């Protein structure tokens, strides 16, 4: 990636693996200062070792209330932040509806997301500085998926919540930019099988990186999914639930 002339301060929530990790590497290779968080301290350390002079790491579990205090610590250590990306997310496709699996997904994808994004919004609001909040949702949130109820529902929640904040920021005249990314199937640790139109992780991360850098309000990636999802939205609920 080409080095940017004006380095910014980026924090990625959920950077130990998958999309979050790839985004951290892309921002570092572009010359930015990057703060990374996640549950696995050893994975964060591996990334920091690649570029120790421009990387800060903070082990964090977004399911816990203490995560916002840790986020504040990270921001102070970086002396500010320009962009916060919420990439933490889990999801399991299973025939068995296991409460522990569904609740873990809920607390990571919805409760943790809400806690962090509220904190990010208020950070920019209190300082009246131009900020950028980006969240990784999914095409799985556009239509209900019976094989992954919690994942599908929480990704819908992410998309809707960011839209609410965008409306709120406009009304309050808060200079915050919002980006919602709805990826199709990207090969990560979460996807253990082949799915239609699946793309490699590196390619998916590059597409997400470009969309965030262009400050897209909301986008489906890769582009081939857009006509598919347009048609899917036209399918009435009574028919979709019988598919």
TORTORPA-223268 format. One record per residue (C-alpha): chain; x, y, z; residue number from 1; residue in one letter. Coordinates in steps of 0.2 Angstrom, whole numbers, plus 5000, padded with zeros to 4 digits. Each point is the difference from the previous one (the first is absolute). Layout:
<dotis>
+----+------+------+------+-----+----+
! ch !    x !    y !    z !   i ! aa !
+----+------+------+------+-----+----+
!  A !    X !    Y !    Z ! NUM !  A !
...
+----+------+------+------+-----+----+
</dotis>
This chain:
<dotis>
+----+------+------+------+-----+----+
! ch !    x !    y !    z !   i ! aa !
+----+------+------+------+-----+----+
!  A ! 5000 ! 5000 ! 5000 !   1 !  X !
!  A ! 5006 ! 5018 ! 4996 !   2 !  X !
!  A ! 5006 ! 5010 ! 5016 !   3 !  X !
!  A ! 4988 ! 5014 ! 5004 !   4 !  X !
!  A ! 5006 ! 5017 ! 5001 !   5 !  X !
!  A ! 4990 ! 5004 ! 5016 !   6 !  X !
!  A ! 5001 ! 4986 ! 5012 !   7 !  X !
!  A ! 4984 ! 4998 ! 5011 !   8 !  X !
!  A ! 4996 ! 4991 ! 5016 !   9 !  X !
!  A ! 4990 ! 4984 ! 4998 !  10 !  X !
!  A ! 4993 ! 4988 ! 5013 !  11 !  X !
!  A ! 4994 ! 4983 ! 4994 !  12 !  X !
!  A ! 4988 ! 4991 ! 5012 !  13 !  X !
!  A ! 5003 ! 4981 ! 4997 !  14 !  X !
!  A ! 5017 ! 4999 ! 4992 !  15 !  X !
!  A ! 5006 ! 4983 ! 5005 !  16 !  X !
!  A ! 4995 ! 4991 ! 4985 !  17 !  X !
!  A ! 4989 ! 5001 ! 4984 !  18 !  X !
!  A ! 4995 ! 5016 ! 4992 !  19 !  X !
!  A ! 5006 ! 5011 ! 5015 !  20 !  X !
!  A ! 5017 ! 4993 ! 5000 !  21 !  X !
!  A ! 5002 ! 5003 ! 4981 !  22 !  X !
!  A ! 4993 ! 5018 ! 5002 !  23 !  X !
!  A ! 5013 ! 5003 ! 5013 !  24 !  X !
!  A ! 5014 ! 4994 ! 4988 !  25 !  X !
!  A ! 4993 ! 5011 ! 4986 !  26 !  X !
!  A ! 4999 ! 5016 ! 5011 !  27 !  X !
!  A ! 5018 ! 4997 ! 5006 !  28 !  X !
!  A ! 5007 ! 4997 ! 4983 !  29 !  X !
!  A ! 4991 ! 5016 ! 4995 !  30 !  X !
!  A ! 5010 ! 5010 ! 5013 !  31 !  X !
!  A ! 4987 ! 5003 ! 5013 !  32 !  X !
!  A ! 5000 ! 4998 ! 5019 !  33 !  X !
!  A ! 4990 ! 4985 ! 5005 !  34 !  X !
!  A ! 4993 ! 4994 ! 5017 !  35 !  X !
!  A ! 4994 ! 4982 ! 5000 !  36 !  X !
!  A ! 4989 ! 4991 ! 5012 !  37 !  X !
!  A ! 4994 ! 4982 ! 5003 !  38 !  X !
!  A ! 4998 ! 4986 ! 5012 !  39 !  X !
!  A ! 5017 ! 4991 ! 4996 !  40 !  X !
!  A ! 5014 ! 5011 ! 5006 !  41 !  X !
!  A ! 5013 ! 4989 ! 4991 !  42 !  X !
!  A ! 4992 ! 5003 ! 4983 !  43 !  X !
!  A ! 5000 ! 5019 ! 5003 !  44 !  X !
!  A ! 5019 ! 4999 ! 5005 !  45 !  X !
!  A ! 5003 ! 4991 ! 4983 !  46 !  X !
!  A ! 4993 ! 5015 ! 4991 !  47 !  X !
!  A ! 5009 ! 5012 ! 5011 !  48 !  X !
!  A ! 5017 ! 4992 ! 4997 !  49 !  X !
!  A ! 4998 ! 5003 ! 4981 !  50 !  X !
!  A ! 5000 ! 5019 ! 5003 !  51 !  X !
!  A ! 5003 ! 5004 ! 5018 !  52 !  X !
!  A ! 5002 ! 5019 ! 4998 !  53 !  X !
!  A ! 4983 ! 5003 ! 4992 !  54 !  X !
!  A ! 4990 ! 4986 ! 5009 !  55 !  X !
!  A ! 4991 ! 5000 ! 5017 !  56 !  X !
!  A ! 4991 ! 4985 ! 5007 !  57 !  X !
!  A ! 4987 ! 4998 ! 5014 !  58 !  X !
!  A ! 4993 ! 4983 ! 5004 !  59 !  X !
!  A ! 4981 ! 5002 ! 5002 !  60 !  X !
!  A ! 4984 ! 4990 ! 5000 !  61 !  X !
!  A ! 4986 ! 5010 ! 4993 !  62 !  X !
!  A ! 4988 ! 4989 ! 5010 !  63 !  X !
!  A ! 5006 ! 5008 ! 5016 !  64 !  X !
!  A ! 4995 ! 5017 ! 5007 !  65 !  X !
!  A ! 5019 ! 5004 ! 5003 !  66 !  X !
!  A ! 5003 ! 5001 ! 4981 !  67 !  X !
!  A ! 4995 ! 5018 ! 4999 !  68 !  X !
!  A ! 5013 ! 5005 ! 5014 !  69 !  X !
!  A ! 5013 ! 4990 ! 4990 !  70 !  X !
!  A ! 4995 ! 5009 ! 4984 !  71 !  X !
!  A ! 5003 ! 5016 ! 5009 !  72 !  X !
!  A ! 5017 ! 4994 ! 5006 !  73 !  X !
!  A ! 5005 ! 4996 ! 4982 !  74 !  X !
!  A ! 4994 ! 5017 ! 4994 !  75 !  X !
!  A ! 5010 ! 5009 ! 5013 !  76 !  X !
!  A ! 5015 ! 4990 ! 4995 !  77 !  X !
!  A ! 4998 ! 5004 ! 4982 !  78 !  X !
!  A ! 4996 ! 5018 ! 5005 !  79 !  X !
!  A ! 4984 ! 5000 ! 4990 !  80 !  X !
!  A ! 4991 ! 4991 ! 4987 !  81 !  X !
!  A ! 4993 ! 5004 ! 4983 !  82 !  X !
!  A ! 4991 ! 4984 ! 4994 !  83 !  X !
!  A ! 4993 ! 4986 ! 5011 !  84 !  X !
!  A ! 4996 ! 4983 ! 4991 !  85 !  X !
!  A ! 4989 ! 4987 ! 5008 !  86 !  X !
!  A ! 5005 ! 4984 ! 4992 !  87 !  X !
!  A ! 4997 ! 4988 ! 5015 !  88 !  X !
!  A ! 4987 ! 4987 ! 4995 !  89 !  X !
!  A ! 4996 ! 4982 ! 5002 !  90 !  X !
!  A ! 4987 ! 4988 ! 4993 !  91 !  X !
!  A ! 4996 ! 4982 ! 4998 !  92 !  X !
!  A ! 4989 ! 4991 ! 4988 !  93 !  X !
!  A ! 4993 ! 4985 ! 5009 !  94 !  X !
!  A ! 4984 ! 4989 ! 4999 !  95 !  X !
!  A ! 4999 ! 5000 ! 5019 !  96 !  X !
!  A ! 4994 ! 5016 ! 5008 !  97 !  X !
!  A ! 5012 ! 5000 ! 5014 !  98 !  X !
!  A ! 4997 ! 5014 ! 5013 !  99 !  X !
!  A ! 5018 ! 5003 ! 5005 ! 100 !  X !
!  A ! 5005 ! 5002 ! 4982 ! 101 !  X !
!  A ! 4986 ! 5012 ! 4996 ! 102 !  X !
!  A ! 5003 ! 5010 ! 5015 ! 103 !  X !
!  A ! 5019 ! 5001 ! 4997 ! 104 !  X !
!  A ! 4996 ! 5007 ! 4983 ! 105 !  X !
!  A ! 4988 ! 5012 ! 5007 ! 106 !  X !
!  A ! 5012 ! 5007 ! 5013 ! 107 !  X !
!  A ! 5014 ! 5002 ! 4987 ! 108 !  X !
!  A ! 4991 ! 5006 ! 4985 ! 109 !  X !
!  A ! 4986 ! 5011 ! 5008 ! 110 !  X !
!  A ! 5004 ! 5004 ! 5018 ! 111 !  X !
!  A ! 5018 ! 5002 ! 4998 ! 112 !  X !
!  A ! 4998 ! 5010 ! 4984 ! 113 !  X !
!  A ! 4988 ! 5012 ! 5008 ! 114 !  X !
!  A ! 5011 ! 5003 ! 5015 ! 115 !  X !
!  A ! 5015 ! 5004 ! 4989 ! 116 !  X !
!  A ! 4991 ! 5010 ! 4987 ! 117 !  X !
!  A ! 4991 ! 5011 ! 5013 ! 118 !  X !
!  A ! 5016 ! 5003 ! 5008 ! 119 !  X !
!  A ! 5008 ! 5005 ! 4983 ! 120 !  X !
!  A ! 4985 ! 5011 ! 4996 ! 121 !  X !
!  A ! 5001 ! 5010 ! 5017 ! 122 !  X !
!  A ! 5019 ! 5001 ! 4998 ! 123 !  X !
!  A ! 4998 ! 5010 ! 4984 ! 124 !  X !
!  A ! 4985 ! 5009 ! 5006 ! 125 !  X !
!  A ! 5008 ! 5007 ! 5016 ! 126 !  X !
!  A ! 5015 ! 5006 ! 4990 ! 127 !  X !
!  A ! 4991 ! 5006 ! 4985 ! 128 !  X !
!  A ! 5013 ! 4993 ! 4989 ! 129 !  X !
!  A ! 4998 ! 4992 ! 4983 ! 130 !  X !
!  A ! 5000 ! 4981 ! 5003 ! 131 !  X !
!  A ! 4996 ! 4985 ! 4990 ! 132 !  X !
!  A ! 4991 ! 4984 ! 5007 ! 133 !  X !
!  A ! 4999 ! 4985 ! 4989 ! 134 !  X !
!  A ! 4992 ! 4983 ! 5004 ! 135 !  X !
!  A ! 5001 ! 4983 ! 4991 ! 136 !  X !
!  A ! 4982 ! 4993 ! 4998 ! 137 !  X !
!  A ! 4996 ! 4987 ! 4987 ! 138 !  X !
!  A ! 4988 ! 4996 ! 4986 ! 139 !  X !
!  A ! 4993 ! 4987 ! 5012 ! 140 !  X !
!  A ! 4992 ! 5014 ! 5009 ! 141 !  X !
!  A ! 4990 ! 5005 ! 4984 ! 142 !  X !
!  A ! 4988 ! 4985 ! 5001 ! 143 !  X !
!  A ! 4997 ! 4987 ! 5014 ! 144 !  X !
!  A ! 5010 ! 4985 ! 5000 ! 145 !  X !
!  A ! 4992 ! 4985 ! 5010 ! 146 !  X !
!  A ! 5017 ! 4991 ! 5001 ! 147 !  X !
!  A ! 5008 ! 5014 ! 5009 ! 148 !  X !
!  A ! 4987 ! 5010 ! 5009 ! 149 !  X !
!  A ! 5011 ! 5010 ! 5013 ! 150 !  X !
!  A ! 5013 ! 5004 ! 4987 ! 151 !  X !
!  A ! 4987 ! 5006 ! 4987 ! 152 !  X !
!  A ! 4990 ! 5010 ! 5012 ! 153 !  X !
!  A ! 5015 ! 5008 ! 5008 ! 154 !  X !
!  A ! 5007 ! 5005 ! 4983 ! 155 !  X !
!  A ! 4984 ! 5008 ! 4996 ! 156 !  X !
!  A ! 5001 ! 5009 ! 5017 ! 157 !  X !
!  A ! 5017 ! 5007 ! 4996 ! 158 !  X !
!  A ! 4994 ! 5007 ! 4983 ! 159 !  X !
!  A ! 4984 ! 5008 ! 5008 ! 160 !  X !
!  A ! 5009 ! 5007 ! 5015 ! 161 !  X !
!  A ! 5014 ! 5009 ! 4990 ! 162 !  X !
!  A ! 4986 ! 5008 ! 4989 ! 163 !  X !
!  A ! 4992 ! 5006 ! 5016 ! 164 !  X !
!  A ! 5016 ! 5008 ! 5006 ! 165 !  X !
!  A ! 5003 ! 5008 ! 4983 ! 166 !  X !
!  A ! 4983 ! 5008 ! 5001 ! 167 !  X !
!  A ! 5003 ! 5005 ! 5018 ! 168 !  X !
!  A ! 5017 ! 5008 ! 4995 ! 169 !  X !
!  A ! 4992 ! 5010 ! 4986 ! 170 !  X !
!  A ! 4987 ! 5007 ! 5012 ! 171 !  X !
!  A ! 5012 ! 5004 ! 5013 ! 172 !  X !
!  A ! 5013 ! 5007 ! 4988 ! 173 !  X !
!  A ! 5013 ! 4988 ! 5005 ! 174 !  X !
!  A ! 5014 ! 4999 ! 4988 ! 175 !  X !
!  A ! 5001 ! 4981 ! 4999 ! 176 !  X !
!  A ! 5001 ! 4989 ! 4984 ! 177 !  X !
!  A ! 4992 ! 4983 ! 5001 ! 178 !  X !
!  A ! 5004 ! 4985 ! 4989 ! 179 !  X !
!  A ! 4991 ! 4983 ! 5000 ! 180 !  X !
!  A ! 5008 ! 4986 ! 4990 ! 181 !  X !
!  A ! 4989 ! 4985 ! 4995 ! 182 !  X !
!  A ! 5012 ! 4987 ! 4994 ! 183 !  X !
!  A ! 4995 ! 4984 ! 4991 ! 184 !  X !
!  A ! 5009 ! 4984 ! 5003 ! 185 !  X !
!  A ! 5018 ! 5003 ! 5005 ! 186 !  X !
!  A ! 5011 ! 4985 ! 5004 ! 187 !  X !
!  A ! 5004 ! 5002 ! 5019 ! 188 !  X !
!  A ! 5001 ! 4989 ! 5015 ! 189 !  X !
!  A ! 4981 ! 5002 ! 5002 ! 190 !  X !
!  A ! 4996 ! 4992 ! 4983 ! 191 !  X !
!  A ! 5006 ! 4982 ! 5000 ! 192 !  X !
!  A ! 4992 ! 4995 ! 4984 ! 193 !  X !
!  A ! 4999 ! 5007 ! 4982 ! 194 !  X !
!  A ! 4985 ! 5012 ! 4997 ! 195 !  X !
!  A ! 4994 ! 5008 ! 4983 ! 196 !  X !
!  A ! 5011 ! 5014 ! 4994 ! 197 !  X !
!  A ! 5012 ! 4999 ! 5014 ! 198 !  X !
!  A ! 5016 ! 5010 ! 4999 ! 199 !  X !
!  A ! 5017 ! 4999 ! 5008 ! 200 !  X !
!  A ! 5002 ! 5009 ! 5016 ! 201 !  X !
!  A ! 5014 ! 5012 ! 4993 ! 202 !  X !
!  A ! 4989 ! 5005 ! 4986 ! 203 !  X !
!  A ! 4985 ! 5003 ! 5011 ! 204 !  X !
!  A ! 5010 ! 5011 ! 5012 ! 205 !  X !
!  A ! 5007 ! 5011 ! 4986 ! 206 !  X !
!  A ! 4982 ! 5003 ! 4994 ! 207 !  X !
!  A ! 4995 ! 5005 ! 5018 ! 208 !  X !
!  A ! 5015 ! 5011 ! 5002 ! 209 !  X !
!  A ! 4996 ! 5009 ! 4984 ! 210 !  X !
!  A ! 4982 ! 5003 ! 5005 ! 211 !  X !
!  A ! 5005 ! 5006 ! 5017 ! 212 !  X !
!  A ! 5013 ! 5012 ! 4993 ! 213 !  X !
!  A ! 4988 ! 5007 ! 4987 ! 214 !  X !
!  A ! 4988 ! 5003 ! 5015 ! 215 !  X !
!  A ! 4986 ! 4990 ! 4992 ! 216 !  X !
!  A ! 4984 ! 5001 ! 5010 ! 217 !  X !
!  A ! 4995 ! 4982 ! 4997 ! 218 !  X !
!  A ! 5005 ! 4988 ! 4987 ! 219 !  X !
!  A ! 4998 ! 4981 ! 4996 ! 220 !  X !
!  A ! 5017 ! 4992 ! 4995 ! 221 !  X !
!  A ! 5005 ! 4993 ! 4988 ! 222 !  X !
!  A ! 4989 ! 5009 ! 4987 ! 223 !  X !
!  A ! 4993 ! 4984 ! 4993 ! 224 !  X !
!  A ! 4989 ! 4998 ! 5015 ! 225 !  X !
!  A ! 4991 ! 5016 ! 4997 ! 226 !  X !
!  A ! 4988 ! 4994 ! 4987 ! 227 !  X !
!  A ! 4997 ! 4983 ! 5009 ! 228 !  X !
!  A ! 4996 ! 5009 ! 5016 ! 229 !  X !
!  A ! 4988 ! 5012 ! 4991 ! 230 !  X !
!  A ! 4991 ! 4985 ! 4993 ! 231 !  X !
!  A ! 5000 ! 4992 ! 5018 ! 232 !  X !
!  A ! 4992 ! 5016 ! 5007 ! 233 !  X !
!  A ! 4985 ! 4998 ! 4988 ! 234 !  X !
!  A ! 4996 ! 4983 ! 5006 ! 235 !  X !
!  A ! 4985 ! 5001 ! 5012 ! 236 !  X !
!  A ! 5002 ! 4994 ! 5018 ! 237 !  X !
!  A ! 4987 ! 4986 ! 4998 ! 238 !  X !
!  A ! 5010 ! 4993 ! 4986 ! 239 !  X !
!  A ! 5017 ! 5002 ! 5007 ! 240 !  X !
!  A ! 4995 ! 4991 ! 5016 ! 241 !  X !
!  A ! 4995 ! 4985 ! 4989 ! 242 !  X !
!  A ! 5017 ! 4999 ! 4991 ! 243 !  X !
+----+------+------+------+-----+----+
</dotis>
